[in-house]
Amino acid sequence: MQVQYELKRSIGHPIVNIDPLIIDLIGYKKLQARKKERRQGMIFEQGYFEMIDVVDQYGVILKKKWSPERYVKILVDPSIRQLLRKGDLLHMRLRRKLFFTCWDMEEIKSCYLPQAQEYLSQK
């Protein structure tokens, strides 16, 4: 839960707290502005991603589950990277601008421990 909270906070998710419901209005306006601009020249990837390895100070390699040989590199804050473990599953949406090698997190839906793989397998 901590990983999911930190990842959502890092990408500017507008909901700060659920009980009681607290919404950051500035973050909400930024999210709506990103939604309007995100269709031009970007590639999107969505689904479950497994944490494979840490590349450098900010880079993390993820493998898309149930897809043959689909690897992506995302940049995360070092404090968040410490919370991630090999085998963790992240259900998220990624975007990549043209001519860039790293992907950005567009939306994080949930995080799972490696033991959850058997329950999440696609049928």
N, CA, C and O atoms as CSV, one atom per row, in Angstrom:
chain,resi,resn,atom,element,x,y,z
A,1,MET,N,N,0.820,-1.188,0.000
A,1,MET,CA,C,0.000,0.000,0.000
A,1,MET,C,C,0.869,1.259,0.000
A,1,MET,O,O,0.517,2.270,-0.608
A,2,GLN,N,N,1.999,1.181,0.685
A,2,GLN,CA,C,2.902,2.323,0.734
A,2,GLN,C,C,3.487,2.609,-0.648
A,2,GLN,O,O,3.609,3.768,-1.046
A,3,VAL,N,N,3.849,1.555,-1.377
A,3,VAL,CA,C,4.394,1.732,-2.728
A,3,VAL,C,C,3.356,2.399,-3.620
A,3,VAL,O,O,3.668,3.349,-4.339
A,4,GLN,N,N,2.136,1.910,-3.575
A,4,GLN,CA,C,1.072,2.478,-4.396
A,4,GLN,C,C,0.840,3.947,-4.039
A,4,GLN,O,O,0.685,4.782,-4.930
A,5,TYR,N,N,0.814,4.266,-2.759
A,5,TYR,CA,C,0.623,5.646,-2.326
A,5,TYR,C,C,1.749,6.543,-2.824
A,5,TYR,O,O,1.496,7.631,-3.340
A,6,GLU,N,N,2.984,6.092,-2.672
A,6,GLU,CA,C,4.141,6.895,-3.088
A,6,GLU,C,C,4.173,7.082,-4.606
A,6,GLU,O,O,4.488,8.168,-5.091
A,7,LEU,N,N,3.847,6.020,-5.358
A,7,LEU,CA,C,3.833,6.141,-6.819
A,7,LEU,C,C,2.749,7.103,-7.277
A,7,LEU,O,O,2.982,7.919,-8.169
A,8,LYS,N,N,1.576,7.016,-6.684
A,8,LYS,CA,C,0.499,7.939,-7.056
A,8,LYS,C,C,0.873,9.378,-6.721
A,8,LYS,O,O,0.597,10.297,-7.492
A,9,ARG,N,N,1.493,9.560,-5.584
A,9,ARG,CA,C,1.912,10.908,-5.196
A,9,ARG,C,C,2.962,11.448,-6.158
A,9,ARG,O,O,2.954,12.637,-6.479
A,10,SER,N,N,3.865,10.588,-6.621
A,10,SER,CA,C,4.939,11.054,-7.507
A,10,SER,C,C,4.433,11.441,-8.893
A,10,SER,O,O,5.030,12.299,-9.543
A,11,ILE,N,N,3.348,10.828,-9.358
A,11,ILE,CA,C,2.833,11.184,-10.680
A,11,ILE,C,C,1.772,12.280,-10.614
A,11,ILE,O,O,1.228,12.682,-11.643
A,12,GLY,N,N,1.476,12.769,-9.396
A,12,GLY,CA,C,0.550,13.890,-9.254
A,12,GLY,C,C,-0.903,13.493,-9.190
A,12,GLY,O,O,-1.764,14.236,-9.660
A,13,HIS,N,N,-1.203,12.332,-8.616
A,13,HIS,CA,C,-2.591,11.896,-8.463
A,13,HIS,C,C,-3.315,12.870,-7.538
A,13,HIS,O,O,-2.791,13.184,-6.470
A,14,PRO,N,N,-4.509,13.363,-7.909
A,14,PRO,CA,C,-5.155,14.422,-7.133
A,14,PRO,C,C,-5.772,13.984,-5.804
A,14,PRO,O,O,-6.017,14.834,-4.947
A,15,ILE,N,N,-6.033,12.689,-5.603
A,15,ILE,CA,C,-6.642,12.254,-4.351
A,15,ILE,C,C,-5.538,12.054,-3.318
A,15,ILE,O,O,-4.704,11.158,-3.455
A,16,VAL,N,N,-5.538,12.883,-2.295
A,16,VAL,CA,C,-4.511,12.847,-1.261
A,16,VAL,C,C,-4.845,11.804,-0.209
A,16,VAL,O,O,-3.964,11.068,0.235
A,17,ASN,N,N,-6.116,11.731,0.196
A,17,ASN,CA,C,-6.551,10.795,1.226
A,17,ASN,C,C,-7.958,10.319,0.887
A,17,ASN,O,O,-8.741,11.058,0.289
A,18,ILE,N,N,-8.279,9.084,1.270
A,18,ILE,CA,C,-9.587,8.525,0.948
A,18,ILE,C,C,-10.570,8.685,2.102
A,18,ILE,O,O,-11.741,8.987,1.873
A,19,ASP,N,N,-10.116,8.489,3.332
A,19,ASP,CA,C,-11.023,8.587,4.474
A,19,ASP,C,C,-10.436,9.531,5.502
A,19,ASP,O,O,-9.582,9.084,6.267
A,20,PRO,N,N,-10.804,10.756,5.588
A,20,PRO,CA,C,-11.813,11.480,4.815
A,20,PRO,C,C,-11.276,11.835,3.428
A,20,PRO,O,O,-10.066,11.937,3.227
A,21,LEU,N,N,-12.178,12.016,2.490
A,21,LEU,CA,C,-11.792,12.303,1.107
A,21,LEU,C,C,-11.187,13.700,1.012
A,21,LEU,O,O,-11.837,14.699,1.320
A,22,ILE,N,N,-9.921,13.747,0.577
A,22,ILE,CA,C,-9.216,15.018,0.385
A,22,ILE,C,C,-8.671,15.027,-1.032
A,22,ILE,O,O,-7.921,14.134,-1.427
A,23,ILE,N,N,-9.053,16.042,-1.792
A,23,ILE,CA,C,-8.635,16.155,-3.189
A,23,ILE,C,C,-7.816,17.425,-3.354
A,23,ILE,O,O,-8.224,18.501,-2.917
A,24,ASP,N,N,-6.657,17.292,-3.989
A,24,ASP,CA,C,-5.800,18.426,-4.297
A,24,ASP,C,C,-6.310,19.051,-5.590
A,24,ASP,O,O,-6.171,18.458,-6.660
A,25,LEU,N,N,-6.896,20.235,-5.504
A,25,LEU,CA,C,-7.503,20.858,-6.681
A,25,LEU,C,C,-6.466,21.257,-7.727
A,25,LEU,O,O,-6.736,21.176,-8.926
A,26,ILE,N,N,-5.300,21.682,-7.292
A,26,ILE,CA,C,-4.241,22.022,-8.248
A,26,ILE,C,C,-3.796,20.773,-8.998
A,26,ILE,O,O,-3.609,20.811,-10.214
A,27,GLY,N,N,-3.625,19.662,-8.273
A,27,GLY,CA,C,-3.271,18.396,-8.906
A,27,GLY,C,C,-4.352,17.914,-9.856
A,27,GLY,O,O,-4.051,17.340,-10.902
A,28,TYR,N,N,-5.615,18.144,-9.498
A,28,TYR,CA,C,-6.731,17.747,-10.360
A,28,TYR,C,C,-6.719,18.538,-11.663
A,28,TYR,O,O,-6.948,17.975,-12.734
A,29,LYS,N,N,-6.453,19.838,-11.576
A,29,LYS,CA,C,-6.389,20.677,-12.778
A,29,LYS,C,C,-5.221,20.258,-13.669
A,29,LYS,O,O,-5.345,20.244,-14.894
A,30,LYS,N,N,-4.087,19.917,-13.053
A,30,LYS,CA,C,-2.936,19.451,-13.835
A,30,LYS,C,C,-3.239,18.126,-14.526
A,30,LYS,O,O,-2.840,17.915,-15.671
A,31,LEU,N,N,-3.948,17.227,-13.828
A,31,LEU,CA,C,-4.327,15.941,-14.412
A,31,LEU,C,C,-5.241,16.139,-15.612
A,31,LEU,O,O,-5.069,15.471,-16.632
A,32,GLN,N,N,-6.204,17.041,-15.511
A,32,GLN,CA,C,-7.103,17.309,-16.621
A,32,GLN,C,C,-6.360,17.926,-17.804
A,32,GLN,O,O,-6.667,17.620,-18.956
A,33,ALA,N,N,-5.392,18.788,-17.530
A,33,ALA,CA,C,-4.589,19.388,-18.603
A,33,ALA,C,C,-3.745,18.328,-19.298
A,33,ALA,O,O,-3.597,18.358,-20.520
A,34,ARG,N,N,-3.176,17.370,-18.517
A,34,ARG,CA,C,-2.383,16.289,-19.118
A,34,ARG,C,C,-3.246,15.402,-20.000
A,34,ARG,O,O,-2.788,14.938,-21.044
A,35,LYS,N,N,-4.487,15.159,-19.596
A,35,LYS,CA,C,-5.384,14.321,-20.389
A,35,LYS,C,C,-5.670,14.947,-21.744
A,35,LYS,O,O,-5.806,14.235,-22.739
A,36,LYS,N,N,-5.763,16.270,-21.796
A,36,LYS,CA,C,-6.039,16.953,-23.060
A,36,LYS,C,C,-4.855,16.889,-24.011
A,36,LYS,O,O,-5.042,16.749,-25.219
A,37,GLU,N,N,-3.639,16.989,-23.485
A,37,GLU,CA,C,-2.445,17.063,-24.333
A,37,GLU,C,C,-1.826,15.716,-24.659
A,37,GLU,O,O,-0.955,15.650,-25.525
A,38,ARG,N,N,-2.235,14.649,-24.007
A,38,ARG,CA,C,-1.499,13.396,-24.092
A,38,ARG,C,C,-1.732,12.571,-25.351
A,38,ARG,O,O,-1.128,11.507,-25.487
A,39,ARG,N,N,-2.543,12.992,-26.237
A,39,ARG,CA,C,-2.821,12.190,-27.428
A,39,ARG,C,C,-1.834,12.433,-28.566
A,39,ARG,O,O,-1.778,11.631,-29.498
A,40,GLN,N,N,-1.071,13.489,-28.522
A,40,GLN,CA,C,-0.230,13.853,-29.645
A,40,GLN,C,C,1.175,13.279,-29.498
A,40,GLN,O,O,1.910,13.654,-28.585
A,41,GLY,N,N,1.542,12.387,-30.380
A,41,GLY,CA,C,2.907,11.884,-30.451
A,41,GLY,C,C,3.336,11.014,-29.294
A,41,GLY,O,O,4.518,10.986,-28.952
A,42,MET,N,N,2.408,10.301,-28.681
A,42,MET,CA,C,2.769,9.451,-27.552
A,42,MET,C,C,2.291,8.024,-27.787
A,42,MET,O,O,1.292,7.782,-28.464
A,43,ILE,N,N,3.030,7.096,-27.212
A,43,ILE,CA,C,2.687,5.681,-27.283
A,43,ILE,C,C,2.298,5.246,-25.878
A,43,ILE,O,O,2.973,5.594,-24.909
A,44,PHE,N,N,1.213,4.488,-25.765
A,44,PHE,CA,C,0.735,4.044,-24.462
A,44,PHE,C,C,0.849,2.534,-24.331
A,44,PHE,O,O,0.721,1.803,-25.313
A,45,GLU,N,N,1.087,2.081,-23.126
A,45,GLU,CA,C,1.155,0.656,-22.794
A,45,GLU,C,C,0.441,0.490,-21.453
A,45,GLU,O,O,0.666,1.263,-20.522
A,46,GLN,N,N,-0.416,-0.521,-21.365
A,46,GLN,CA,C,-1.207,-0.700,-20.160
A,46,GLN,C,C,-1.252,-2.164,-19.776
A,46,GLN,O,O,-1.262,-3.035,-20.646
A,47,GLY,N,N,-1.281,-2.446,-18.479
A,47,GLY,CA,C,-1.400,-3.813,-18.011
A,47,GLY,C,C,-0.595,-4.050,-16.747
A,47,GLY,O,O,-0.276,-3.126,-15.999
A,48,TYR,N,N,-0.277,-5.329,-16.534
A,48,TYR,CA,C,0.512,-5.729,-15.366
A,48,TYR,C,C,1.977,-5.787,-15.745
A,48,TYR,O,O,2.341,-6.368,-16.768
A,49,PHE,N,N,2.824,-5.177,-14.912
A,49,PHE,CA,C,4.256,-5.153,-15.147
A,49,PHE,C,C,4.964,-5.723,-13.930
A,49,PHE,O,O,4.625,-5.403,-12.791
A,50,GLU,N,N,5.958,-6.577,-14.188
A,50,GLU,CA,C,6.738,-7.189,-13.118
A,50,GLU,C,C,8.064,-6.466,-12.983
A,50,GLU,O,O,8.751,-6.213,-13.973
A,51,MET,N,N,8.418,-6.137,-11.752
A,51,MET,CA,C,9.700,-5.485,-11.461
A,51,MET,C,C,10.820,-6.492,-11.688
A,51,MET,O,O,10.843,-7.547,-11.055
A,52,ILE,N,N,11.755,-6.171,-12.594
A,52,ILE,CA,C,12.848,-7.080,-12.936
A,52,ILE,C,C,14.158,-6.659,-12.275
A,52,ILE,O,O,14.803,-7.462,-11.601
A,53,ASP,N,N,14.549,-5.400,-12.468
A,53,ASP,CA,C,15.863,-4.988,-11.979
A,53,ASP,C,C,15.944,-3.475,-11.869
A,53,ASP,O,O,15.149,-2.745,-12.462
A,54,VAL,N,N,16.930,-3.020,-11.090
A,54,VAL,CA,C,17.249,-1.605,-10.967
A,54,VAL,C,C,18.442,-1.331,-11.869
A,54,VAL,O,O,19.450,-2.033,-11.792
A,55,VAL,N,N,18.340,-0.315,-12.725
A,55,VAL,CA,C,19.383,-0.054,-13.712
A,55,VAL,C,C,20.427,0.928,-13.191
A,55,VAL,O,O,21.619,0.620,-13.191
A,56,ASP,N,N,20.008,2.065,-12.764
A,56,ASP,CA,C,20.930,3.087,-12.277
A,56,ASP,C,C,20.258,3.817,-11.124
A,56,ASP,O,O,19.385,3.257,-10.461
A,57,GLN,N,N,20.650,5.041,-10.883
A,57,GLN,CA,C,20.124,5.777,-9.739
A,57,GLN,C,C,18.607,5.978,-9.818
A,57,GLN,O,O,17.929,5.964,-8.791
A,58,TYR,N,N,18.079,6.162,-11.013
A,58,TYR,CA,C,16.653,6.443,-11.159
A,58,TYR,C,C,15.896,5.403,-11.988
A,58,TYR,O,O,14.665,5.398,-11.978
A,59,GLY,N,N,16.591,4.536,-12.694
A,59,GLY,CA,C,15.935,3.637,-13.630
A,59,GLY,C,C,15.517,2.303,-13.040
A,59,GLY,O,O,16.213,1.727,-12.204
A,60,VAL,N,N,14.359,1.823,-13.495
A,60,VAL,CA,C,13.829,0.526,-13.100
A,60,VAL,C,C,13.362,-0.191,-14.372
A,60,VAL,O,O,12.696,0.405,-15.218
A,61,ILE,N,N,13.717,-1.470,-14.498
A,61,ILE,CA,C,13.291,-2.277,-15.641
A,61,ILE,C,C,12.070,-3.094,-15.248
A,61,ILE,O,O,12.065,-3.771,-14.220
A,62,LEU,N,N,11.036,-3.023,-16.079
A,62,LEU,CA,C,9.812,-3.776,-15.869
A,62,LEU,C,C,9.554,-4.664,-17.072
A,62,LEU,O,O,9.900,-4.310,-18.199
A,63,LYS,N,N,8.945,-5.819,-16.831
A,63,LYS,CA,C,8.554,-6.731,-17.908
A,63,LYS,C,C,7.050,-6.841,-17.906
A,63,LYS,O,O,6.438,-7.070,-16.862
A,64,LYS,N,N,6.448,-6.678,-19.072
A,64,LYS,CA,C,5.005,-6.802,-19.159
A,64,LYS,C,C,4.627,-8.268,-19.014
A,64,LYS,O,O,5.147,-9.128,-19.726
A,65,LYS,N,N,3.720,-8.545,-18.089
A,65,LYS,CA,C,3.286,-9.916,-17.836
A,65,LYS,C,C,2.422,-10.401,-18.985
A,65,LYS,O,O,1.659,-9.642,-19.582
A,66,TRP,N,N,2.561,-11.684,-19.278
A,66,TRP,CA,C,1.776,-12.380,-20.289
A,66,TRP,C,C,1.971,-11.773,-21.674
A,66,TRP,O,O,1.069,-11.804,-22.512
A,67,SER,N,N,3.140,-11.230,-21.899
A,67,SER,CA,C,3.503,-10.696,-23.207
A,67,SER,C,C,4.936,-11.141,-23.486
A,67,SER,O,O,5.813,-10.951,-22.644
A,68,PRO,N,N,5.183,-11.720,-24.634
A,68,PRO,CA,C,6.532,-12.231,-24.903
A,68,PRO,C,C,7.551,-11.102,-25.092
A,68,PRO,O,O,7.422,-10.268,-25.989
A,69,GLU,N,N,8.558,-11.099,-24.228
A,69,GLU,CA,C,9.725,-10.223,-24.372
A,69,GLU,C,C,9.377,-8.746,-24.539
A,69,GLU,O,O,9.874,-8.094,-25.457
A,70,ARG,N,N,8.539,-8.221,-23.674
A,70,ARG,CA,C,8.202,-6.794,-23.700
A,70,ARG,C,C,8.745,-6.159,-22.431
A,70,ARG,O,O,8.176,-6.329,-21.353
A,71,TYR,N,N,9.846,-5.426,-22.557
A,71,TYR,CA,C,10.506,-4.785,-21.417
A,71,TYR,C,C,10.432,-3.277,-21.571
A,71,TYR,O,O,10.512,-2.752,-22.681
A,72,VAL,N,N,10.277,-2.582,-20.448
A,72,VAL,CA,C,10.254,-1.118,-20.459
A,72,VAL,C,C,11.118,-0.603,-19.307
A,72,VAL,O,O,11.314,-1.278,-18.297
A,73,LYS,N,N,11.623,0.606,-19.493
A,73,LYS,CA,C,12.407,1.272,-18.446
A,73,LYS,C,C,11.642,2.511,-18.017
A,73,LYS,O,O,11.242,3.326,-18.848
A,74,ILE,N,N,11.442,2.644,-16.703
A,74,ILE,CA,C,10.791,3.837,-16.177
A,74,ILE,C,C,11.737,4.522,-15.197
A,74,ILE,O,O,12.633,3.892,-14.633
A,75,LEU,N,N,11.526,5.796,-15.009
A,75,LEU,CA,C,12.314,6.567,-14.057
A,75,LEU,C,C,11.459,6.825,-12.824
A,75,LEU,O,O,10.336,7.317,-12.930
A,76,VAL,N,N,11.997,6.488,-11.652
A,76,VAL,CA,C,11.298,6.727,-10.390
A,76,VAL,C,C,12.253,7.385,-9.404
A,76,VAL,O,O,13.473,7.301,-9.545
A,77,ASP,N,N,11.689,8.024,-8.433
A,77,ASP,CA,C,12.462,8.657,-7.384
A,77,ASP,C,C,13.207,7.596,-6.580
A,77,ASP,O,O,12.657,6.519,-6.351
A,78,PRO,N,N,14.441,7.862,-6.143
A,78,PRO,CA,C,15.197,6.859,-5.365
A,78,PRO,C,C,14.487,6.391,-4.092
A,78,PRO,O,O,14.642,5.237,-3.692
A,79,SER,N,N,13.711,7.269,-3.453
A,79,SER,CA,C,12.992,6.848,-2.243
A,79,SER,C,C,11.909,5.825,-2.572
A,79,SER,O,O,11.646,4.929,-1.769
A,80,ILE,N,N,11.288,5.942,-3.717
A,80,ILE,CA,C,10.273,4.968,-4.143
A,80,ILE,C,C,10.945,3.684,-4.600
A,80,ILE,O,O,10.445,2.588,-4.348
A,81,ARG,N,N,12.075,3.825,-5.268
A,81,ARG,CA,C,12.800,2.647,-5.758
A,81,ARG,C,C,13.202,1.717,-4.627
A,81,ARG,O,O,13.259,0.502,-4.818
A,82,GLN,N,N,13.482,2.265,-3.453
A,82,GLN,CA,C,13.834,1.439,-2.301
A,82,GLN,C,C,12.672,0.573,-1.850
A,82,GLN,O,O,12.891,-0.492,-1.274
A,83,LEU,N,N,11.445,1.003,-2.097
A,83,LEU,CA,C,10.267,0.246,-1.687
A,83,LEU,C,C,9.950,-0.899,-2.647
A,83,LEU,O,O,9.296,-1.869,-2.265
A,84,LEU,N,N,10.412,-0.787,-3.890
A,84,LEU,CA,C,10.133,-1.822,-4.890
A,84,LEU,C,C,11.072,-3.006,-4.716
A,84,LEU,O,O,12.257,-2.833,-4.429
A,85,ARG,N,N,10.540,-4.205,-4.890
A,85,ARG,CA,C,11.315,-5.444,-4.797
A,85,ARG,C,C,11.171,-6.221,-6.097
A,85,ARG,O,O,10.176,-6.088,-6.809
A,86,LYS,N,N,12.168,-7.025,-6.393
A,86,LYS,CA,C,12.094,-7.865,-7.590
A,86,LYS,C,C,10.900,-8.789,-7.479
A,86,LYS,O,O,10.669,-9.416,-6.445
A,87,GLY,N,N,10.146,-8.863,-8.564
A,87,GLY,CA,C,8.964,-9.717,-8.595
A,87,GLY,C,C,7.669,-8.999,-8.282
A,87,GLY,O,O,6.596,-9.558,-8.509
A,88,ASP,N,N,7.729,-7.769,-7.762
A,88,ASP,CA,C,6.500,-7.021,-7.475
A,88,ASP,C,C,5.733,-6.796,-8.772
A,88,ASP,O,O,6.330,-6.598,-9.830
A,89,LEU,N,N,4.424,-6.828,-8.685
A,89,LEU,CA,C,3.562,-6.584,-9.846
A,89,LEU,C,C,2.906,-5.221,-9.707
A,89,LEU,O,O,2.365,-4.877,-8.655
A,90,LEU,N,N,2.963,-4.457,-10.778
A,90,LEU,CA,C,2.365,-3.127,-10.806
A,90,LEU,C,C,1.336,-3.092,-11.928
A,90,LEU,O,O,1.659,-3.363,-13.084
A,91,HIS,N,N,0.114,-2.762,-11.586
A,91,HIS,CA,C,-0.932,-2.609,-12.598
A,91,HIS,C,C,-1.005,-1.131,-12.931
A,91,HIS,O,O,-1.457,-0.328,-12.114
A,92,MET,N,N,-0.559,-0.763,-14.137
A,92,MET,CA,C,-0.455,0.647,-14.451
A,92,MET,C,C,-0.557,0.908,-15.942
A,92,MET,O,O,-0.603,-0.002,-16.770
A,93,ARG,N,N,-0.590,2.177,-16.235
A,93,ARG,CA,C,-0.602,2.653,-17.614
A,93,ARG,C,C,0.631,3.517,-17.804
A,93,ARG,O,O,0.896,4.415,-17.004
A,94,LEU,N,N,1.390,3.245,-18.870
A,94,LEU,CA,C,2.626,3.965,-19.162
A,94,LEU,C,C,2.486,4.733,-20.461
A,94,LEU,O,O,1.674,4.384,-21.318
A,95,ARG,N,N,3.277,5.770,-20.600
A,95,ARG,CA,C,3.314,6.519,-21.865
A,95,ARG,C,C,4.766,6.783,-22.245
A,95,ARG,O,O,5.638,6.919,-21.387
A,96,ARG,N,N,5.001,6.849,-23.538
A,96,ARG,CA,C,6.341,7.154,-24.048
A,96,ARG,C,C,6.204,8.162,-25.165
A,96,ARG,O,O,5.443,7.969,-26.113
A,97,LYS,N,N,6.944,9.223,-25.038
A,97,LYS,CA,C,6.966,10.213,-26.106
A,97,LYS,C,C,7.876,9.702,-27.213
A,97,LYS,O,O,8.792,8.916,-26.970
A,98,LEU,N,N,7.615,10.151,-28.408
A,98,LEU,CA,C,8.457,9.752,-29.535
A,98,LEU,C,C,9.894,10.211,-29.306
A,98,LEU,O,O,10.128,11.301,-28.784
A,99,PHE,N,N,10.840,9.387,-29.694
A,99,PHE,CA,C,12.276,9.663,-29.635
A,99,PHE,C,C,12.848,9.635,-28.213
A,99,PHE,O,O,13.956,10.124,-27.997
A,100,PHE,N,N,12.129,9.081,-27.252
A,100,PHE,CA,C,12.628,8.908,-25.892
A,100,PHE,C,C,12.706,7.414,-25.591
A,100,PHE,O,O,11.900,6.637,-26.104
A,101,THR,N,N,13.661,7.006,-24.769
A,101,THR,CA,C,13.802,5.588,-24.443
A,101,THR,C,C,13.082,5.197,-23.160
A,101,THR,O,O,12.680,4.043,-23.009
A,102,CYS,N,N,12.914,6.130,-22.238
A,102,CYS,CA,C,12.253,5.830,-20.965
A,102,CYS,C,C,10.758,6.117,-21.064
A,102,CYS,O,O,10.312,6.978,-21.823
A,103,TRP,N,N,10.015,5.374,-20.279
A,103,TRP,CA,C,8.571,5.531,-20.211
A,103,TRP,C,C,8.221,6.322,-18.955
A,103,TRP,O,O,8.977,6.323,-17.984
A,104,ASP,N,N,7.076,6.990,-18.979
A,104,ASP,CA,C,6.558,7.720,-17.823
A,104,ASP,C,C,5.301,7.018,-17.331
A,104,ASP,O,O,4.532,6.467,-18.119
A,105,MET,N,N,5.103,7.047,-16.021
A,105,MET,CA,C,3.880,6.477,-15.467
A,105,MET,C,C,2.746,7.464,-15.672
A,105,MET,O,O,2.811,8.607,-15.221
A,106,GLU,N,N,1.722,7.016,-16.347
A,106,GLU,CA,C,0.537,7.834,-16.574
A,106,GLU,C,C,-0.464,7.642,-15.436
A,106,GLU,O,O,-1.054,8.601,-14.940
A,107,GLU,N,N,-0.641,6.379,-15.032
A,107,GLU,CA,C,-1.615,6.052,-13.991
A,107,GLU,C,C,-1.189,4.761,-13.303
A,107,GLU,O,O,-0.791,3.807,-13.970
A,108,ILE,N,N,-1.268,4.724,-12.002
A,108,ILE,CA,C,-0.986,3.507,-11.248
A,108,ILE,C,C,-2.298,3.053,-10.633
A,108,ILE,O,O,-2.948,3.800,-9.903
A,109,LYS,N,N,-2.680,1.813,-10.937
A,109,LYS,CA,C,-3.956,1.310,-10.442
A,109,LYS,C,C,-3.780,0.511,-9.161
A,109,LYS,O,O,-4.550,0.684,-8.216
A,110,SER,N,N,-2.781,-0.359,-9.114
A,110,SER,CA,C,-2.550,-1.147,-7.904
A,110,SER,C,C,-1.175,-1.786,-7.939
A,110,SER,O,O,-0.536,-1.858,-8.989
A,111,CYS,N,N,-0.724,-2.252,-6.777
A,111,CYS,CA,C,0.553,-2.945,-6.613
A,111,CYS,C,C,0.288,-4.269,-5.912
A,111,CYS,O,O,-0.570,-4.355,-5.033
A,112,TYR,N,N,1.037,-5.308,-6.309
A,112,TYR,CA,C,0.849,-6.632,-5.729
A,112,TYR,C,C,2.190,-7.253,-5.378
A,112,TYR,O,O,3.207,-6.953,-6.003
A,113,LEU,N,N,2.186,-8.112,-4.382
A,113,LEU,CA,C,3.356,-8.905,-4.040
A,113,LEU,C,C,3.547,-10.004,-5.085
A,113,LEU,O,O,2.599,-10.337,-5.796
A,114,PRO,N,N,4.754,-10.577,-5.197
A,114,PRO,CA,C,4.979,-11.634,-6.191
A,114,PRO,C,C,4.063,-12.852,-6.011
A,114,PRO,O,O,3.767,-13.547,-6.983
A,115,GLN,N,N,3.616,-13.115,-4.789
A,115,GLN,CA,C,2.759,-14.266,-4.533
A,115,GLN,C,C,1.384,-14.130,-5.187
A,115,GLN,O,O,0.669,-15.124,-5.304
A,116,ALA,N,N,1.003,-12.948,-5.608
A,116,ALA,CA,C,-0.313,-12.720,-6.214
A,116,ALA,C,C,-0.368,-13.137,-7.679
A,116,ALA,O,O,-1.442,-13.099,-8.279
A,117,GLN,N,N,0.759,-13.535,-8.275
A,117,GLN,CA,C,0.783,-13.860,-9.700
A,117,GLN,C,C,-0.184,-14.978,-10.067
A,117,GLN,O,O,-0.825,-14.929,-11.116
A,118,GLU,N,N,-0.288,-15.970,-9.219
A,118,GLU,CA,C,-1.167,-17.092,-9.546
A,118,GLU,C,C,-2.635,-16.683,-9.554
A,118,GLU,O,O,-3.437,-17.308,-10.247
A,119,TYR,N,N,-3.001,-15.663,-8.810
A,119,TYR,CA,C,-4.385,-15.188,-8.781
A,119,TYR,C,C,-4.690,-14.184,-9.888
A,119,TYR,O,O,-5.852,-13.979,-10.239
A,120,LEU,N,N,-3.654,-13.560,-10.437
A,120,LEU,CA,C,-3.827,-12.543,-11.459
A,120,LEU,C,C,-3.625,-13.078,-12.876
A,120,LEU,O,O,-3.778,-12.324,-13.838
A,121,SER,N,N,-3.291,-14.335,-13.027
A,121,SER,CA,C,-2.973,-14.863,-14.356
A,121,SER,C,C,-4.155,-14.717,-15.292
A,121,SER,O,O,-5.308,-14.911,-14.905
A,122,GLN,N,N,-3.845,-14.370,-16.534
A,122,GLN,CA,C,-4.883,-14.187,-17.546
A,122,GLN,C,C,-5.361,-15.540,-18.035
A,122,GLN,O,O,-4.581,-16.485,-18.159
A,123,LYS,N,N,-6.614,-15.615,-18.303
A,123,LYS,CA,C,-7.209,-16.868,-18.780
A,123,LYS,C,C,-7.712,-16.725,-20.177
A,123,LYS,O,O,-8.245,-17.681,-20.742
